[in-house]
Amino acid sequence: MTPESLYHQAIGEHGFVPDPAQAVAVSALQACFDALNQGQSPQGLYLWGPVGRGKTWLMDLFHRCLTIPSRRQHFHHFMAWVHRRLFQLGGTADPLKALARELAGEIRVLCFDELFVSDIGDAIILGRLFQVLFDQGVVIVATSNQPPDQLYRDGFNRERFLPAIAAIERHMEVLAVAGEQDHRLHPSVQHQRYWVAEPGRPGALEAVFQQLSGQAPGSTQPLQLGTRQLRVVRYCEQAVWCRFADLCEQPLAAMDFMALCDRFGAILVDGIPRLSGEQREGRIARGTEDGAARVAAGDRVLPTLAPKDDSVRRFIALVDECYDRRVALYLEAEVPLEALYTQGYLAFPYQRTLSRLREMQLQRFA
């Protein structure tokens, strides 16, 4: 198997639609694949573009063909592993360098899906981690919705992330996969997993849960999730049913959603409100403690989030996790899918979420 052979097979035998931008990316992936098989150390690849252009699919074709040690992970999973490993390496003289060398000793190729940096802690870590991995000869292939120079744009202390951007541009070929087609929207058999609640009528998720549980009543006891207890409507061996307020308005993290997807093949969420919210103007963070005086060198503009933005972040993380793990996500909301989040500070990352939710309404997602 080679990336090019699998790509042409998908077009010739499985009804995939030819895409010139994808063809260019496949050629680059094939060249990287050939160089690796010949024992060379090629540049990595950074595939970026709008949602639905097939970036993840192309990277997965490449990864399936590899016969050398490699790792393919969603970016959130990789960063969760990095933080956990750094904690375990506490007391080591240079834990980040030790981690990078350890990883380089295990793999030749690292494939990242959905590289998106929004956290200052991750930004600082990546600035050095990427450079050490490249120095150790690890080839990185990544997908993203943004070009490298737009990553963590306007982020706090972004200068700490600039070394990572420089390393990406130096060690990876940057390719735009930005064809005109959103391949997720090609015709397919519909399989409804999103409903609009109708006041005074029974919710759709009751019947969904009964089908998934085989008519078993399930438990209404709180679900132990690590050190937390998650309130549920009901859960059984196959599925968990929660209210949005209990799942996305509580201080849960990506690790908690990973744990849910580890345990259940289906997640049901009801009571989802309209998530959009008007943004307030940003405020200036002063360089002095009391903010009484303007100190130009220390001033920075901080975006003021709308009240629901924390819950929207968690909702995005939940959708990403379910999509990446192929866990069925059944949702019941106050408004139609297209009206769920239409404006706000998180509008850019939500574009990917909306595209994924649309694809989750297709039979082929199951």
N, C-alpha and C positions, 0 to 999 in steps of 0.2 A: 504494500500500500504506500502511496505517496500522496501529498496534499493535492497535487494536480489531478491524479487519477480519481481520487474520491470526489473532487469537485466536478469533473466532467461526467462521472457516473451519476451524480445527483441531478445534473441537468439532462442527461440523456435518458435516464431510466426512471427517475423519481419525480419528474415534472417540475423541478426547480427552474426559475426564470433566469436566463443569462443576464449578467450585470457587468458592464465594462470596468467599474471601479473595483468590484470583487475580483475580476480576472487579473488586474494589476497586483492586488494584494496576494492572490494565490501564487503568482509568479515569484514574488518576493519571499513568500513562505517556502516555496519549493527550493529556491536558491539557498536559503538558510538551512533547510533540511538536508540538502545535498552536501553542503559544507560540513555540517555536523557529522554526517555519516563517513566523511573522508578524514575525520579527525582534526578538522580545522576549528578555529574559534571565530565564527562570523559575528557580525553585528547582530544585535537583537532587532525586534520589530515593535513599533508602537503604532497600532491601528486605531484611528480615531474618526468619529463622524457622528451624524445624527442617529437617533434610535431606529432600530428596525432595519439597518443596512447589512446585517449579517456578520458583524465583526466577531461576536462570540462564536458563531457557527464556524467561521473560517479558522479561528484559533483552535477550536476543538478538533477540526480536521487535521491540523498540523500536529496537535498533541497525540492524537490516536495513532499516528504513523511512527512516532518516536520509539526507538528500541534502546536508547541510552537512558540513564537515570534522569527522571524529570518529575516535576510536581505541577499540577494544575489546580489553582484555587481561586475562589472569589476573593477579591481584595480585602473585604471585611474579615473573612476567615483567616487570611494570611496575617493581617495586623493583630487579630485576637491571639494568634499563635505567637507572634513576635512579643507582644506585651507579656504573655504568660511565661515565655522562655526567658525574657529579660529579668523577670521577677525571680525565676529559679536560679539565674546566674548571679544573683546579688552577692557582692563580696568579691567577684572576679574583677581584676584590675581594669579591664576594658570589656564589659559584657557585650556591647554591640559588635565589637570586632570579633569576639569569641563566637557569638551567634552566627555571624556571616561566614566565618571560616568553617564552622560546624555544618552549616547548610551547604556550602560549596563542596564539602567532603562527601555529601550524600547525593547531590544532583549536578547535572550539567546544564539543565534547562529549567527555567522557572516561568510558568505561564500564569499571568494575572488576568482576571476578568473584572471589568468595571473599575478601573483605577480612578478614584475620585477622592480628593483630599479636602476635608472640611474641619479637621481637628488640629490644633496647634501642636499637640503632643505627637501625633502621627507625622506632621510636617517636619518637625525637628528630627525625629528618628530616621525618616526616609532620606533626609538630606545627606546623611552619612552612610546609611545602610546600602543604598544603591551604589555608591562609589566603591565601598568595600567589596560588594558582590561582583561588580564589574572587574575590580582588580584581581579577584580570585578566579576570574575566567567564567563566571556564570553568565549564560546567555538568557536574556529576559525577553519574552514576547508578551505584550500587554494590549488590552483594549480599553478605550475610554471614549466618552462623549466630547472631550475637550482636547485641543492640541496641548502639547507640554507647556508652552508659555502662558496658557490660560489656567493651569492647575492652581488651585488655592488663591485665585485672583481676589484681591482686596482682603485676604485673610490677615488676621492679627500676626504681627512679626513675620510677614511673608518672606523677608530677607533670609530667614533661617531655612527656607525651603528652596531658595535659588540654587544652591549646590546640587540638589536633586534634579532640578530642571536641566542644569548644565550637563550633568552626567547622562541623563536620558538622551539629550540631543547629540552628545558626543559618541555614545555607545549603541544607539538604536537608530534604525532607519524609521523616520516618521512618515507614515502614509495616511492620506485622507481616504476613508471608505465612505464616500458621500454621494452615492448614486441617487437617482431621482425616485427610486422605488422604496417604499417601506414594505419589506418582504413579510412582515408579520400580518399585514392586512390582506394578503392574497386570499381568494375565496377558500373556505373550508367549512366543514360541518360545524354548526354552532352547538355549544354545550353551555347553557346558562349557568353562571356562578355569581351573578350580581343581580340584586333585586332592589327596587324602590319600595320602601315600606308604605303601606296604605293604612291610614288611621282607621281603627275600628275593625280591621280584618286581621286574621291570624298571620303571623310572619311566615315567610317561606322556609326559614331555616329549621323549623320544627320537623317538617317532612324530610328535609335533607338529612337531619341527624338520625331520624328513625330509619331511613334507608341505609345510612352508613353503619349504624349500630346493629342492624339486623333485628330491629324492633325492641332491642334491649333498652331498659329505661336509662341506664347510665347513672353515674354518681354526680351529686350536686355538692360534694365536699370540696373545700379549697384544694387546689393542686399544688403540691410541693415542687417548686422550681428553683433548684439550688438552695440558697438560703432564704428564698422568698416564698410566700404563699400567694398563689394567684386565685382570685375569686372567679368562679366559672358559672355558667348557666347549667352546663352538664358536660360530662366527658365519659368516654368509653375507651376501649383498647385502640380503636381505629381513629377516633376523632375527638377534638376538644371544641367546645362552643363557649365563646366569651362575649361579653359586652365591650364595645369600643372603650368606654370609660375605664374599665378594669385592665385592658390590655395596652392601650396607647396613652392614657392620661396618668398612668402611674410611672414611677421611676425605673422602668425596665430598660435594658440595654440590648444591643445586638446579640450578646452572648445568650440572653434569655430566649430570644426568638430562635437561635440555633438549637437550644435545648428542646424547645417545642417541636421543631422540625425533626429532631432526632427521635422523638417519642411517637409522634402522630403522623399519619398519612394524609390527614385532612384537618384544616382549621376553619372554624366558622366564627364570624364576627358580625354582630348586629349593633343597632343603635349608633351607626356612624352618622355624625352631623355633617352639614356643609362645612368644609375645612378651610375655605378661603377666608381671608381677613385683611382688612385694609392695613397697610403699613404706616407706621408713624415715622416722622423724620428722624434721621440718625442724630446722635448726640456726640458732642466732643468730649473725649476723655482727656482731662488736663494732666499736665506734667507735675502738678503739685497735689498734695494730699487733699486740700479742701476745695480745689478747683476755683479758687477766688481769682487767680491770675492766669493769664494765657501765657504758656511757655511753648513757643513754636516748636522747639526741638522735641518736646514730649507729647505734643498733641496728635491725636489720631481720631478719625471718625469711626464710631461703632454703630453698626446697623441696629435699629431697635426692632425687635421681632414682634410680630402680632401675637396675641395671647395664645393662639392655637398652634404656633409653630413647633413647639416641643413635641406635641402629640403627632403633628404631621411628619416630623423627622422619624418618630418611632413607626408610624404607619408605612413610610417609605422603606425603612429597614425590614419590616415584616414582609412586605411584598417582595423585596429583593431576595430575602431568604427563601421564601416559598417558591419563587420562580426558579432560583438557582438549584433548589433541591427537588423540584418537580412535586412539591406538596400542594394538593388541591386547596385553594383558598375560596371560601364561599362568603359573600358579603351581602349585607342588607343595610341600606343607607336611606337618608331622608331625601336625597336628590339623585337624579340620573348620574351615571358615571362621568359623562362629559362636563357636568356642572360641579363635580365634587371639589375640585381645587382649581380655580381659574386665575387667581392673582395672589401675589405675595412674594416674600423673600425667597421662598423655596421653589419658585416657578420653574427654574432651569432643571434641577434634579428631578422634579415631579414629571417632566416630560417623559423621562424613561419609565417612571412608575405607571403613567397612564398607558403608554404603549404596551407594557407588560400586562396590565390588567385587561386590555383589549384582547391580547393573545390568549389570556387565561379563559376567555369565553369561547374558545374553540375546542373541538373534540380532540385535535392533535396534541393539545397540551397534556392530556391525561397520560 
